Amino acid sequence: MLSAFVNAFKTPDLRRKLLFVLFIIVLFRFGSMLPAPGINVPNVQQCVDLAAQSEQSSLFALINVFSGGALLQLTVFALGIMPFITASIILQLLVVVIPRLEALKKEGQSGQAKITQYTRYLTVGLAILQATGIVALARSGQLFGGVQCGDLLYRPDSIPAFLLIVTTMVAGTTIIMWFGELITDRGVGNGMSILIFAQVVATFPSAMWQIRVQHGWTTFTLVTLVGLVIVAAVIFIEQAQRRIPVQYAKRMVGRRMFGGSATYIPLKVNQAGIIPVIFASSLLYIPALVANFNPGKSWSQWIQDHFVTGDHPYYMITFLLLIIFFTYFYVSITFNPTEVADNMKKYGGFIPGIRAGKPTEDYLAYVLSRITAPGALYLSIIALIPMLAIALLGASQNFPFGGTSILIIVGVGLDTVKQIESQLQQRNYEGFLK
């Protein structure tokens, strides 16, 4: 991986692209540390420190990870990339449900551009809702749960000040979308993925140092070694795939012979990526959010005791079952065995030993269900690692090795290195011929 980056910096055009990506990341991190207008920065910092010391679980812990810690600091880029992620997931689900969107997807580049435009509109709408909710919680003093500190806003009762902060955060989200598109067009890799990577990595050193401060060098060293094993295991599973061989029959078109080639259908063990973890986490925030707005009731206290801190067995079991369910659900809507079997039959392809048509569809569905089981179990184990660390070590809520953090770091890192290596091969193609 390091050799790929060294060779990339030796190539002038690739070096310009990488430096451009680094420049956008610097601007992105600057906006993540710049407080929004009207925010009482000393009181916010005091609340953050008190929440870290008391290890209070925040309802927005997942969004805070995706924002690189900017959410609880109430900065210009406080919402981070989360509204765009949510909008993209919603559009992916709607493509399966709404025929018009499915037709747009099949139109190629023009249809995809239209879906991208819809994603942008939905991102802005979700950003308005999220910014309004977050600022309202900050205004009422409920953003940090039970932590008691001063006013987070300079003028908490002022409607214009409230609207100014919301507008600033929504504008920050649109700028983040623009940064992501700039990286995709003029840089290397997928822009949004790289921005997510930058935000998650930004919280990594502080989380590791917090473990060192709270538990000493012995625990820190042990966590580091275990973390390296987890990273190696994640890389192994993320690269693992089941390759189903496909052959295409020869056919005459005019006076020329076509076909006769052999290829394969790659089915990844983790076909769903990190989407099931995000779905499950978001769904488990709903009861905690309802309980937060209805304090003092018996059912509210039960939810606070069992579904907020994340270290209770009820929470872990529910989280695991939701991840398994959403893994099968998401794989079922993103990979359609019927459509794949029909396309193979249309172009003269077949799986050796399997008849074309319905038998091929049944075989693909069978293999997909069998390979999704270890993928769902793998996602569940990785997602439960931070919760087990909280329960066993008393670690902080943002335990670095595990959950969405490690999946994003490894996944985006592998994808970016692959794209750099592919561009290096394109530029050295002529040299290989010589």
C-alpha positions as CSV (number, residue, x, y, z in Angstrom):
1,M,0.0,0.0,0.0
2,L,2.8,2.4,0.9
3,S,4.6,1.6,-2.4
4,A,1.4,2.6,-4.3
5,F,1.3,6.0,-2.6
6,V,5.1,6.5,-3.2
7,N,4.7,5.7,-6.9
8,A,1.6,7.9,-7.2
9,F,3.6,10.9,-5.8
10,K,6.3,10.2,-8.5
11,T,3.7,10.6,-11.2
12,P,3.0,14.4,-11.8
13,D,-0.8,14.2,-12.7
14,L,-1.5,11.7,-9.9
15,R,0.5,13.8,-7.5
16,R,-1.6,16.9,-8.3
17,K,-4.8,14.8,-7.7
18,L,-3.6,13.6,-4.3
19,L,-2.5,17.0,-3.2
20,F,-5.9,18.4,-4.3
21,V,-7.6,15.7,-2.1
22,L,-5.4,16.6,0.8
23,F,-6.3,20.3,0.3
24,I,-10.0,19.6,0.4
25,I,-9.6,17.4,3.5
26,V,-7.8,20.3,5.3
27,L,-10.7,22.7,4.4
28,F,-13.1,20.0,5.5
29,R,-11.4,19.6,8.9
30,F,-11.2,23.4,9.4
31,G,-15.0,23.7,8.9
32,S,-15.4,20.8,11.4
33,M,-13.6,22.8,14.0
34,L,-15.1,26.3,13.3
35,P,-18.0,27.0,15.7
36,A,-21.3,28.1,14.2
37,P,-22.4,31.7,14.9
38,G,-24.2,32.1,18.2
39,I,-22.6,29.1,20.0
40,N,-21.2,29.5,23.5
41,V,-17.9,27.8,22.9
42,P,-16.6,27.6,26.5
43,N,-19.9,26.1,27.7
44,V,-20.0,23.6,24.9
45,Q,-16.4,22.5,25.6
46,Q,-17.3,22.2,29.3
47,C,-20.3,19.9,28.4
48,V,-18.1,17.8,26.1
49,D,-15.5,17.3,28.9
50,L,-18.1,16.4,31.5
51,A,-19.9,14.0,29.1
52,A,-16.5,12.3,28.4
53,Q,-15.7,12.0,32.2
54,S,-19.1,10.6,33.1
55,E,-19.2,8.5,29.9
56,Q,-22.8,9.6,29.2
57,S,-24.2,8.0,26.0
58,S,-25.4,10.5,23.5
59,L,-28.4,9.9,21.3
60,F,-26.3,11.2,18.4
61,A,-23.2,9.1,19.0
62,L,-23.2,7.5,15.5
63,I,-23.7,10.9,13.8
64,N,-20.9,12.3,16.0
65,V,-18.5,9.7,14.8
66,F,-19.4,10.4,11.1
67,S,-18.9,14.2,11.8
68,G,-15.4,13.6,13.3
69,G,-16.6,14.9,16.7
70,A,-18.0,18.1,15.1
71,L,-21.6,17.4,16.0
72,L,-21.2,17.8,19.8
73,Q,-19.0,20.8,19.2
74,L,-21.8,22.5,17.2
75,T,-19.5,23.6,14.4
76,V,-20.3,24.8,10.8
77,F,-19.9,21.2,9.6
78,A,-21.7,19.7,12.6
79,L,-24.0,17.4,10.6
80,G,-21.0,16.0,8.7
81,I,-21.8,13.5,5.9
82,M,-24.7,11.8,7.7
83,P,-27.6,13.6,5.8
84,F,-26.1,12.5,2.5
85,I,-25.6,8.9,3.7
86,T,-29.2,8.8,4.9
87,A,-30.5,10.3,1.6
88,S,-28.4,7.8,-0.5
89,I,-29.8,4.9,1.5
90,I,-33.4,6.1,1.1
91,L,-33.0,6.6,-2.6
92,Q,-31.5,3.1,-3.0
93,L,-34.6,1.6,-1.2
94,L,-37.0,3.8,-3.2
95,V,-35.5,2.7,-6.5
96,V,-36.7,-0.8,-5.7
97,V,-40.2,0.4,-4.7
98,I,-41.0,3.2,-7.2
99,P,-41.1,2.1,-10.9
100,R,-40.2,5.6,-12.1
101,L,-36.9,5.6,-10.2
102,E,-36.2,2.0,-11.3
103,A,-36.7,3.2,-14.9
104,L,-34.3,6.1,-14.4
105,K,-31.7,3.8,-13.0
106,K,-31.8,1.7,-16.2
107,E,-31.4,4.7,-18.4
108,G,-27.7,4.8,-17.8
109,Q,-25.7,8.0,-17.1
110,S,-28.6,10.5,-17.7
111,G,-30.9,8.6,-15.3
112,Q,-28.2,8.3,-12.7
113,A,-27.6,12.0,-12.9
114,K,-31.3,12.6,-12.2
115,I,-31.2,10.2,-9.2
116,T,-28.1,12.1,-7.9
117,Q,-30.1,15.4,-8.2
118,Y,-32.9,13.9,-6.1
119,T,-30.3,12.7,-3.6
120,R,-29.1,16.3,-3.2
121,Y,-32.6,17.7,-2.7
122,L,-33.3,15.0,-0.1
123,T,-30.0,15.6,1.6
124,V,-30.9,19.3,2.1
125,G,-34.3,18.4,3.5
126,L,-32.8,15.9,5.9
127,A,-30.1,18.4,6.9
128,I,-32.9,21.0,7.8
129,L,-34.7,18.4,10.0
130,Q,-31.5,17.2,11.7
131,A,-30.1,20.7,12.2
132,T,-33.4,21.9,13.7
133,G,-33.6,18.9,16.1
134,I,-30.0,19.3,17.2
135,V,-30.2,23.0,17.8
136,A,-33.5,22.6,19.6
137,L,-31.9,20.0,21.9
138,A,-28.9,22.3,22.5
139,R,-31.3,25.2,23.2
140,S,-33.2,23.1,25.8
141,G,-29.9,21.6,27.3
142,Q,-30.8,18.0,26.4
143,L,-28.1,17.5,23.8
144,F,-25.7,15.9,26.3
145,G,-28.3,13.8,28.1
146,G,-28.0,14.1,31.9
147,V,-24.9,16.3,31.9
148,Q,-25.6,19.6,33.6
149,C,-23.7,22.6,32.3
150,G,-24.4,26.2,31.1
151,D,-26.3,27.5,28.1
152,L,-24.9,26.2,24.8
153,L,-26.3,29.2,22.9
154,Y,-25.5,32.8,23.6
155,R,-29.2,33.8,23.0
156,P,-31.2,30.6,23.6
157,D,-34.6,32.4,23.4
158,S,-33.9,34.3,20.2
159,I,-35.7,32.9,17.1
160,P,-33.4,34.7,14.6
161,A,-30.3,33.3,16.3
162,F,-31.9,29.8,16.2
163,L,-32.6,30.1,12.5
164,L,-29.1,31.5,11.8
165,I,-27.4,28.4,13.4
166,V,-29.8,26.0,11.5
167,T,-29.1,27.8,8.2
168,T,-25.3,27.7,8.9
169,M,-25.4,24.0,9.5
170,V,-27.5,23.2,6.4
171,A,-25.2,25.4,4.3
172,G,-22.2,23.4,5.8
173,T,-23.9,20.2,4.6
174,T,-24.2,21.5,1.0
175,I,-20.6,22.6,1.0
176,I,-19.6,19.1,2.2
177,M,-21.6,17.6,-0.8
178,W,-19.7,20.0,-3.1
179,F,-16.3,19.0,-1.6
180,G,-17.2,15.3,-2.2
181,E,-18.1,15.9,-5.9
182,L,-14.9,17.9,-6.4
183,I,-12.8,15.0,-5.0
184,T,-14.6,12.6,-7.3
185,D,-14.2,14.7,-10.4
186,R,-10.7,16.1,-9.8
187,G,-9.1,13.8,-7.3
188,V,-8.7,10.1,-6.6
189,G,-11.5,7.8,-5.3
190,N,-15.0,8.4,-4.3
191,G,-15.3,11.9,-2.7
192,M,-18.0,11.2,-0.2
193,S,-16.2,8.0,1.0
194,I,-12.9,9.8,1.5
195,L,-14.7,12.6,3.5
196,I,-16.3,9.9,5.7
197,F,-12.9,8.3,6.1
198,A,-11.3,11.6,7.1
199,Q,-14.0,12.3,9.7
200,V,-13.8,8.8,11.3
201,V,-10.0,8.8,11.4
202,A,-10.1,12.3,13.1
203,T,-11.6,10.7,16.2
204,F,-9.2,7.7,16.3
205,P,-6.2,9.3,18.0
206,S,-8.2,10.9,20.8
207,A,-10.1,7.7,21.4
208,M,-6.9,5.7,21.7
209,W,-5.3,8.3,24.0
210,Q,-8.4,8.3,26.2
211,I,-7.9,4.5,26.7
212,R,-4.2,5.1,27.7
213,V,-5.2,7.9,30.2
214,Q,-8.0,5.8,31.8
215,H,-6.4,2.4,31.9
216,G,-2.7,2.8,31.5
217,W,-0.1,1.5,29.0
218,T,-0.7,-2.2,29.6
219,T,-4.4,-2.0,28.5
220,F,-3.4,0.4,25.7
221,T,-0.9,-2.0,24.3
222,L,-3.3,-4.9,24.6
223,V,-6.1,-2.9,22.8
224,T,-3.6,-2.0,20.1
225,L,-2.6,-5.6,19.5
226,V,-6.2,-6.8,19.5
227,G,-7.0,-3.9,17.1
228,L,-4.4,-5.1,14.6
229,V,-5.9,-8.6,14.7
230,I,-9.3,-7.1,14.1
231,V,-8.1,-5.0,11.2
232,A,-6.4,-8.1,9.6
233,A,-9.6,-10.1,10.0
234,V,-11.7,-7.2,8.5
235,I,-9.4,-7.0,5.5
236,F,-9.6,-10.7,5.0
237,I,-13.4,-10.8,5.1
238,E,-13.9,-7.6,3.0
239,Q,-11.7,-9.2,0.3
240,A,-13.4,-12.6,0.5
241,Q,-15.8,-13.5,-2.3
242,R,-17.5,-16.5,-3.9
243,R,-16.9,-16.6,-7.6
244,I,-19.6,-18.4,-9.6
245,P,-18.3,-19.4,-13.0
246,V,-20.2,-18.3,-16.1
247,Q,-19.7,-19.4,-19.7
248,Y,-21.1,-17.8,-22.8
249,A,-21.9,-20.0,-25.8
250,K,-20.5,-19.2,-29.2
251,R,-22.9,-17.6,-31.7
252,M,-22.7,-16.5,-35.4
253,V,-23.6,-12.8,-36.2
254,G,-23.3,-12.4,-39.9
255,R,-20.0,-13.9,-40.9
256,R,-18.3,-13.4,-37.5
257,M,-18.2,-15.6,-34.4
258,F,-19.0,-14.1,-31.0
259,G,-19.0,-15.5,-27.5
260,G,-17.2,-18.5,-26.1
261,S,-15.7,-16.5,-23.3
262,A,-15.6,-17.5,-19.6
263,T,-16.1,-15.2,-16.6
264,Y,-17.5,-15.3,-13.1
265,I,-20.1,-13.5,-10.9
266,P,-18.3,-12.3,-7.7
267,L,-20.5,-12.5,-4.6
268,K,-18.8,-10.9,-1.6
269,V,-19.1,-12.4,1.8
270,N,-20.0,-8.9,3.1
271,Q,-22.3,-8.0,0.2
272,A,-24.2,-5.4,2.3
273,G,-21.2,-3.3,3.5
274,I,-21.9,-1.2,6.6
275,I,-25.5,-0.3,5.7
276,P,-27.1,-2.9,8.1
277,V,-25.1,-1.5,11.0
278,I,-26.3,2.0,10.2
279,F,-29.9,0.8,9.9
280,A,-29.8,-1.1,13.2
281,S,-28.1,1.8,15.1
282,S,-30.6,4.3,13.7
283,L,-33.6,2.1,14.6
284,L,-32.3,1.6,18.2
285,Y,-32.0,5.4,18.7
286,I,-35.8,5.8,18.3
287,P,-36.8,4.4,21.7
288,A,-34.0,6.3,23.4
289,L,-35.0,9.5,21.7
290,V,-38.7,9.0,22.7
291,A,-37.6,8.3,26.3
292,N,-35.5,11.4,26.3
293,F,-38.5,13.6,25.6
294,N,-40.7,11.7,28.1
295,P,-38.6,11.7,31.3
296,G,-40.0,10.5,34.7
297,K,-42.3,7.7,33.4
298,S,-41.7,4.1,34.3
299,W,-41.4,2.8,30.7
300,S,-39.0,5.7,29.9
301,Q,-36.8,4.8,32.8
302,W,-36.8,1.1,31.7
303,I,-35.6,2.2,28.2
304,Q,-33.0,4.5,29.8
305,D,-31.6,1.5,31.8
306,H,-31.6,-1.1,29.0
307,F,-31.4,0.7,25.6
308,V,-29.2,3.8,26.0
309,T,-25.8,3.0,27.4
310,G,-25.2,0.1,24.9
311,D,-23.6,-2.3,27.4
312,H,-26.8,-4.0,28.5
313,P,-27.4,-7.6,27.2
314,Y,-30.9,-6.6,26.0
315,Y,-29.4,-3.9,23.8
316,M,-26.7,-6.2,22.4
317,I,-29.1,-9.0,21.5
318,T,-31.5,-6.6,19.9
319,F,-28.7,-4.9,18.0
320,L,-27.4,-8.3,16.8
321,L,-30.8,-9.5,15.5
322,L,-31.4,-6.2,13.7
323,I,-28.1,-6.4,11.9
324,I,-28.8,-9.9,10.8
325,F,-32.3,-8.9,9.6
326,F,-31.1,-5.8,7.7
327,T,-28.2,-7.7,6.1
328,Y,-30.6,-10.2,4.5
329,F,-33.0,-7.4,3.7
330,Y,-30.5,-5.1,2.0
331,V,-28.8,-8.0,0.1
332,S,-32.3,-9.1,-1.2
333,I,-33.0,-5.6,-2.6
334,T,-29.6,-4.9,-4.1
335,F,-28.9,-8.3,-5.8
336,N,-31.8,-9.7,-7.8
337,P,-31.2,-13.4,-8.8
338,T,-34.2,-13.3,-11.2
339,E,-32.7,-10.3,-13.1
340,V,-29.2,-11.8,-13.2
341,A,-30.5,-15.1,-14.5
342,D,-32.6,-13.4,-17.2
343,N,-29.6,-11.3,-18.4
344,M,-27.4,-14.4,-18.5
345,K,-30.0,-16.2,-20.6
346,K,-30.5,-13.2,-22.9
347,Y,-26.8,-13.1,-23.8
348,G,-26.3,-16.8,-24.0
349,G,-24.6,-17.3,-20.6
350,F,-24.9,-20.2,-18.3
351,I,-23.4,-21.7,-15.1
352,P,-21.7,-25.0,-15.8
353,G,-24.0,-27.9,-14.6
354,I,-27.0,-25.6,-14.1
355,R,-29.7,-25.1,-16.7
356,A,-30.6,-21.6,-17.8
357,G,-33.7,-19.8,-16.5
358,K,-35.4,-20.8,-13.3
359,P,-32.8,-23.4,-12.2
360,T,-30.1,-20.7,-12.5
361,E,-32.2,-18.2,-10.5
362,D,-32.8,-20.8,-7.7
363,Y,-29.1,-21.7,-7.6
364,L,-28.0,-18.0,-7.3
365,A,-30.6,-17.4,-4.6
366,Y,-29.3,-20.5,-2.7
367,V,-25.7,-19.5,-2.9
368,L,-26.6,-15.9,-1.9
369,S,-28.5,-17.0,1.2
370,R,-25.7,-19.3,2.2
371,I,-23.0,-16.7,1.8
372,T,-25.0,-13.9,3.5
373,A,-25.2,-15.9,6.8
374,P,-21.4,-15.6,7.6
375,G,-21.5,-12.0,6.3
376,A,-24.3,-11.1,8.7
377,L,-22.5,-12.9,11.6
378,Y,-19.3,-11.0,10.7
379,L,-21.0,-7.6,10.8
380,S,-22.7,-8.5,14.1
381,I,-19.4,-9.4,15.8
382,I,-17.6,-6.3,14.5
383,A,-20.5,-4.0,15.6
384,L,-20.6,-5.6,19.0
385,I,-16.9,-5.1,19.7
386,P,-17.2,-1.5,21.0
387,M,-20.2,-2.5,23.3
388,L,-18.2,-5.5,24.7
389,A,-15.3,-3.1,25.3
390,I,-17.6,-0.7,27.2
391,A,-19.0,-3.6,29.3
392,L,-15.6,-5.3,30.0
393,L,-13.1,-2.4,30.0
394,G,-15.4,0.5,30.8
395,A,-14.0,2.1,27.7
396,S,-15.4,5.3,26.1
397,Q,-18.4,5.3,23.8
398,N,-16.2,5.9,20.8
399,F,-14.1,2.7,21.1
400,P,-11.9,2.9,18.0
401,F,-11.6,-0.8,17.0
402,G,-14.9,-2.1,15.9
403,G,-18.3,-1.0,14.7
404,T,-18.7,1.4,11.8
405,S,-15.4,3.1,12.4
406,I,-13.1,0.1,11.5
407,L,-15.4,-1.0,8.6
408,I,-15.2,2.5,7.1
409,I,-11.4,2.9,7.6
410,V,-10.6,-0.5,6.1
411,G,-13.2,-0.4,3.3
412,V,-12.4,3.1,2.0
413,G,-8.6,2.5,2.4
414,L,-8.7,-0.6,0.3
415,D,-10.9,1.0,-2.3
416,T,-8.7,4.1,-2.6
417,V,-5.5,2.1,-2.9
418,K,-7.1,-0.1,-5.6
419,Q,-8.0,3.0,-7.6
420,I,-4.5,4.5,-7.2
421,E,-3.0,1.2,-8.4
422,S,-5.4,1.0,-11.4
423,Q,-4.4,4.5,-12.5
424,L,-0.7,3.7,-12.1
425,Q,-1.2,0.6,-14.3
426,Q,-2.9,2.7,-16.9
427,R,0.0,5.1,-17.0
428,N,2.6,2.4,-17.2
429,Y,0.7,0.3,-19.8
430,E,3.0,1.4,-22.6
431,G,6.0,0.5,-20.6
432,F,4.8,-3.0,-20.1
433,L,4.5,-3.5,-23.8
434,K,8.2,-2.5,-24.3
